Amino acid sequence: MLKTMLAVATVGTMAIAMSTMVHAKDVSAQQAGVEYAREAVSKAEAVYVVNAQRLSETEKKYADVQKQLAEDKKQAELSKLALDQAKIKLDSAQLILDKAWKQQ
């Protein structure tokens, strides 16, 4: 009977020990999973920071280009007005010259 009790106790102890080992393996696996997830977050965050910085720089360049575009349009409009006025003066001067030639 003592042998049977010892055998049952030994089996019970082994079952507890195996349960603890299985639990330890589960915890270890979970820790590895968490560490893998942390690394993935760290990498994704680094990529995000780079892309967010690039976006910010591009938006600034875009705003600068828009300002330059507005200035260029303004200058083009002013030069067009100056060109039109110069053509009007040329046409007027040409008419006066043509009249002078006809009167000779």
N, CA, C and O of each residue as an XYZ file, in Angstrom:
416
protein
N       0.816     -1.186      0.000
C       0.000      0.000      0.000
C       0.858      1.248      0.000
O       0.543      2.237     -0.662
N       1.943      1.191      0.749
C       2.875      2.307      0.806
C       3.483      2.559     -0.574
O       3.671      3.701     -0.993
N       3.790      1.434     -1.280
C       4.333      1.579     -2.634
C       3.326      2.254     -3.534
O       3.699      3.096     -4.352
N       2.092      1.915     -3.409
C       1.032      2.498     -4.236
C       0.886      3.974     -3.923
O       0.736      4.803     -4.820
N       0.931      4.292     -2.638
C       0.808      5.691     -2.247
C       2.004      6.503     -2.754
O       1.857      7.632     -3.224
N       3.199      5.893     -2.646
C       4.384      6.570     -3.152
C       4.306      6.748     -4.668
O       4.693      7.788     -5.201
N       3.804      5.731     -5.348
C       3.667      5.801     -6.795
C       2.673      6.895     -7.169
O       2.929      7.667     -8.094
N       1.553      6.975     -6.472
C       0.537      8.003     -6.744
C       1.118      9.383     -6.449
O       0.925     10.330     -7.211
N       1.840      9.476     -5.313
C       2.453     10.751     -4.946
C       3.491     11.157     -5.980
O       3.585     12.329     -6.345
N       4.268     10.191     -6.452
C       5.290     10.490     -7.460
C       4.644     10.934     -8.759
O       5.098     11.894     -9.381
N       3.599     10.253     -9.172
C       2.884     10.627    -10.394
C       2.273     12.008    -10.231
O       2.310     12.830    -11.147
N       1.715     12.251     -9.064
C       1.122     13.566     -8.794
C       2.172     14.656     -8.825
O       1.936     15.728     -9.382
N       3.323     14.399     -8.238
C       4.415     15.373     -8.226
C       4.916     15.617     -9.642
O       5.185     16.753    -10.031
N       5.037     14.539    -10.405
C       5.472     14.681    -11.797
C       4.458     15.471    -12.609
O       4.836     16.288    -13.449
N       3.191     15.236    -12.368
C       2.149     15.959    -13.092
C       2.227     17.444    -12.778
O       2.095     18.283    -13.669
N       2.441     17.764    -11.507
C       2.560     19.173    -11.111
C       3.798     19.786    -11.739
O       3.760     20.907    -12.245
N       4.905     19.039    -11.703
C       6.154     19.535    -12.280
C       6.002     19.747    -13.776
O       6.469     20.753    -14.309
N       5.351     18.807    -14.464
C       5.150     18.937    -15.901
C       4.215     20.097    -16.184
O       4.418     20.833    -17.150
N       3.196     20.271    -15.358
C       2.270     21.382    -15.523
C       3.013     22.708    -15.385
O       2.775     23.649    -16.142
N       3.918     22.767    -14.406
C       4.717     23.967    -14.190
C       5.637     24.209    -15.378
O       5.806     25.352    -15.805
N       6.234     23.149    -15.920
C       7.104     23.298    -17.078
C       6.324     23.772    -18.294
O       6.788     24.635    -19.039
N       5.125     23.201    -18.496
C       4.285     23.615    -19.619
C       3.909     25.082    -19.449
O       3.934     25.865    -20.399
N       3.558     25.433    -18.202
C       3.202     26.827    -17.931
C       4.402     27.744    -18.176
O       4.242     28.827    -18.739
N       5.580     27.332    -17.770
C       6.788     28.120    -17.983
C       7.066     28.290    -19.475
O       7.460     29.367    -19.922
N       6.854     27.209    -20.249
C       7.043     27.308    -21.694
C       6.035     28.276    -22.304
O       6.379     29.042    -23.204
N       4.789     28.247    -21.819
C       3.766     29.165    -22.319
C       4.148     30.606    -22.015
O       4.020     31.484    -22.869
N       4.621     30.846    -20.788
C       5.034     32.193    -20.405
C       6.217     32.629    -21.258
O       6.260     33.767    -21.724
N       7.159     31.749    -21.461
C       8.327     32.060    -22.277
C       7.906     32.390    -23.708
O       8.404     33.340    -24.312
N       6.986     31.595    -24.236
C       6.491     31.847    -25.593
C       5.761     33.186    -25.653
O       5.906     33.936    -26.618
N       4.985     33.479    -24.628
C       4.269     34.757    -24.589
C       5.251     35.920    -24.493
O       5.056     36.956    -25.129
N       6.308     35.747    -23.697
C       7.318     36.799    -23.586
C       7.997     37.038    -24.932
O       8.246     38.180    -25.320
N       8.290     35.960    -25.629
C       8.910     36.087    -26.952
C       7.961     36.798    -27.913
O       8.390     37.629    -28.713
N       6.681     36.474    -27.834
C       5.686     37.129    -28.687
C       5.587     38.616    -28.401
O       5.478     39.432    -29.316
N       5.626     38.960    -27.124
C       5.563     40.373    -26.741
C       6.812     41.106    -27.235
O       6.717     42.224    -27.741
N       7.962     40.487    -27.092
C       9.213     41.120    -27.544
C       9.191     41.311    -29.063
O       9.623     42.349    -29.564
N       8.695     40.326    -29.786
C       8.577     40.433    -31.242
C       7.642     41.591    -31.600
O       7.932     42.378    -32.501
N       6.524     41.683    -30.887
C       5.573     42.766    -31.150
C       6.192     44.128    -30.832
O       5.967     45.098    -31.555
N       6.974     44.199    -29.750
C       7.656     45.464    -29.414
C       8.612     45.876    -30.521
O       8.667     47.046    -30.900
N       9.358     44.919    -31.033
C      10.294     45.211    -32.120
C       9.541     45.691    -33.362
O       9.983     46.617    -34.043
N       8.416     45.064    -33.649
C       7.615     45.472    -34.805
C       7.104     46.900    -34.624
O       7.107     47.690    -35.568
N       6.664     47.226    -33.404
C       6.193     48.588    -33.125
C       7.353     49.572    -33.272
O       7.186     50.645    -33.852
N       8.501     49.219    -32.761
C       9.674     50.090    -32.842
C      10.059     50.360    -34.296
O      10.338     51.501    -34.665
N      10.074     49.323    -35.111
C      10.407     49.489    -36.531
C       9.354     50.330    -37.244
O       9.688     51.223    -38.022
N       8.087     50.044    -36.979
C       7.004     50.794    -37.615
C       7.048     52.258    -37.194
O       6.790     53.150    -38.002
N       7.373     52.500    -35.939
C       7.465     53.872    -35.447
C       8.614     54.613    -36.141
O       8.465     55.780    -36.503
N       9.740     53.955    -36.325
C      10.875     54.578    -37.004
C      10.512     54.935    -38.443
O      10.861     56.016    -38.918
N       9.825     54.050    -39.132
C       9.389     54.320    -40.507
C       8.397     55.479    -40.524
O       8.462     56.352    -41.389
N       7.482     55.478    -39.562
C       6.494     56.564    -39.481
C       7.177     57.915    -39.265
O       6.824     58.899    -39.915
N       8.146     57.965    -38.359
C       8.849     59.223    -38.072
C       9.522     59.749    -39.342
O       9.438     60.939    -39.647
N      10.182     58.864    -40.072
C      10.844     59.269    -41.319
C       9.817     59.793    -42.318
O      10.013     60.851    -42.916
N       8.729     59.056    -42.497
C       7.708     59.462    -43.468
C       6.996     60.742    -43.047
O       6.690     61.583    -43.893
N       6.730     60.902    -41.764
C       6.087     62.123    -41.276
C       7.002     63.327    -41.488
O       6.534     64.405    -41.854
N       8.293     63.149    -41.263
C       9.258     64.235    -41.492
C       9.317     64.588    -42.976
O       9.328     65.761    -43.348
N       9.355     63.559    -43.813
C       9.383     63.787    -45.262
C       8.121     64.522    -45.714
O       8.185     65.431    -46.541
N       6.982     64.123    -45.166
C       5.727     64.790    -45.502
C       5.775     66.253    -45.096
O       5.378     67.126    -45.868
N       6.251     66.523    -43.906
C       6.351     67.894    -43.428
C       7.243     68.735    -44.339
O       6.896     69.863    -44.689
N       8.386     68.180    -44.718
C       9.301     68.897    -45.616
C       8.658     69.136    -46.982
O       8.796     70.216    -47.557
N       7.964     68.138    -47.491
C       7.308     68.267    -48.795
C       6.206     69.312    -48.735
O       6.055     70.108    -49.662
N       5.435     69.317    -47.657
C       4.374     70.319    -47.510
C       4.965     71.728    -47.468
O       4.391     72.653    -48.042
N       6.101     71.899    -46.797
C       6.757     73.206    -46.748
C       7.219     73.618    -48.145
O       7.016     74.757    -48.565
N       7.845     72.677    -48.862
C       8.291     72.975    -50.227
C       7.096     73.332    -51.108
O       7.167     74.254    -51.920
N       5.999     72.593    -50.938
C       4.794     72.845    -51.728
C       4.252     74.247    -51.452
O       3.852     74.955    -52.376
N       4.240     74.646    -50.177
C       3.774     75.987    -49.817
C       4.694     77.040    -50.434
O       4.222     78.060    -50.936
N       6.004     76.796    -50.398
C       6.952     77.728    -51.010
C       6.732     77.827    -52.514
O       6.771     78.919    -53.082
N       6.501     76.694    -53.152
C       6.261     76.682    -54.597
C       4.958     77.410    -54.925
O       4.884     78.126    -55.924
N       3.931     77.231    -54.092
C       2.672     77.943    -54.327
C       2.880     79.454    -54.230
O       2.335     80.209    -55.036
N       3.671     79.900    -53.241
C       3.972     81.325    -53.114
C       4.716     81.829    -54.337
O       4.414     82.896    -54.871
N       5.701     81.040    -54.776
C       6.468     81.431    -55.961
C       5.575     81.467    -57.192
O       5.714     82.359    -58.028
N       4.672     80.524    -57.316
C       3.746     80.490    -58.438
C       2.878     81.746    -58.449
O       2.689     82.365    -59.496
N       2.352     82.120    -57.286
C       1.522     83.323    -57.198
C       2.324     84.564    -57.593
O       1.822     85.434    -58.305
N       3.563     84.639    -57.130
C       4.422     85.781    -57.480
C       4.722     85.791    -58.973
O       4.680     86.847    -59.605
N       5.026     84.624    -59.544
C       5.303     84.535    -60.979
C       4.087     84.929    -61.810
O       4.227     85.602    -62.831
N       2.902     84.518    -61.386
C       1.679     84.899    -62.104
C       1.495     86.409    -62.067
O       1.150     87.032    -63.071
N       1.730     86.985    -60.895
C       1.590     88.440    -60.750
C       2.573     89.163    -61.675
O       2.209     90.114    -62.366
N       3.831     88.692    -61.676
C       4.839     89.310    -62.537
C       4.500     89.129    -64.014
O       4.708     90.042    -64.813
N       3.985     87.970    -64.380
C       3.599     87.722    -65.776
C       2.453     88.648    -66.189
O       2.449     89.174    -67.302
N       1.486     88.845    -65.297
C       0.370     89.749    -65.601
C       0.862     91.192    -65.765
O       0.436     91.903    -66.675
N       1.770     91.615    -64.866
C       2.312     92.969    -64.965
C       3.122     93.148    -66.246
O       3.026     94.187    -66.900
N       3.911     92.152    -66.605
C       4.702     92.259    -67.833
C       3.805     92.220    -69.068
O       4.122     92.845    -70.080
N       2.700     91.502    -68.997
C       1.740     91.469    -70.115
C       1.121     92.849    -70.296
O       0.960     93.327    -71.419
N       0.774     93.485    -69.171
C       0.233     94.848    -69.261
C       1.268     95.801    -69.860
O       0.931     96.625    -70.710
N       2.510     95.693    -69.427
C       3.571     96.537    -69.969
C       3.762     96.276    -71.462
O       3.958     97.214    -72.234
N       3.706     95.014    -71.872
C       3.825     94.657    -73.282
C       2.680     95.259    -74.083
O       2.898     95.839    -75.146
N       1.463     95.121    -73.573
C       0.303     95.680    -74.281
C       0.425     97.193    -74.429
O       0.112     97.740    -75.486
N       0.877     97.868    -73.380
C       1.052     99.326    -73.446
C       2.153     99.703    -74.435
O       2.027    100.677    -75.177
N       3.226     98.926    -74.437
C       4.316     99.191    -75.383
C       3.831     98.998    -76.814
O       4.215     99.766    -77.696
N       3.010     98.009    -77.063
C       2.471     97.782    -78.413
C       1.571     98.934    -78.837
O       1.602     99.378    -79.984
N       0.768     99.411    -77.887
C      -0.115    100.551    -78.187
C       0.727    101.767    -78.571
O       0.413    102.462    -79.537
N       1.798    102.025    -77.814
C       2.686    103.155    -78.120
C       3.362    102.965    -79.478
O       3.497    103.919    -80.245
N       3.786    101.735    -79.774
C       4.405    101.451    -81.059
C       3.425    101.694    -82.195
O       3.778    102.310    -83.201
N       2.193    101.214    -82.042
C       1.180    101.407    -83.081
C       0.926    102.905    -83.306
O       0.791    103.364    -84.441
N       0.868    103.644    -82.211
C       0.642    105.089    -82.310
C       1.818    105.767    -83.013
O       1.623    106.605    -83.893
N       3.030    105.402    -82.621
C       4.216    105.992    -83.243
C       4.285    105.622    -84.721
O       4.666    106.444    -85.554
N       3.914    104.376    -85.045
C       3.942    103.940    -86.444
C       2.925    104.722    -87.264
O       3.211    105.085    -88.405
N       1.753    104.988    -86.716
C       0.736    105.775    -87.430
C       1.250    107.193    -87.694
O       1.081    107.729    -88.789
N       1.865    107.782    -86.701
C       2.402    109.144    -86.880
C       3.483    109.138    -87.954
O       3.530    110.040    -88.790
N       4.373    108.106    -87.938
C       5.413    108.008    -88.955
C       4.818    107.801    -90.330
O       5.276    108.409    -91.298
N       3.802    106.950    -90.438
C       3.162    106.708    -91.728
C       2.554    108.006    -92.281
O       2.662    108.276    -93.477
N       1.926    108.796    -91.431
C       1.324    110.070    -91.849
C       2.422    111.024    -92.320
O       2.260    111.734    -93.313
N       3.522    111.028    -91.606
C       4.629    111.922    -91.995
C       5.171    111.524    -93.352
O       5.499    112.405    -94.147
N       5.280    110.260    -93.654
C       5.768    109.806    -94.952
C       4.773    110.171    -96.056
O       5.168    110.529    -97.165
N       3.505    110.078    -95.747
C       2.477    110.376    -96.770
C       2.445    111.864    -97.090
O       2.109    112.250    -98.210
N       2.786    112.689    -96.134
C       2.721    114.132    -96.342
C       3.920    114.636    -97.127
O       3.880    115.773    -97.597
N       4.912    113.914    -97.285
C       6.093    114.374    -98.048
C       5.890    114.314    -99.492
O       6.788    114.665   -100.257
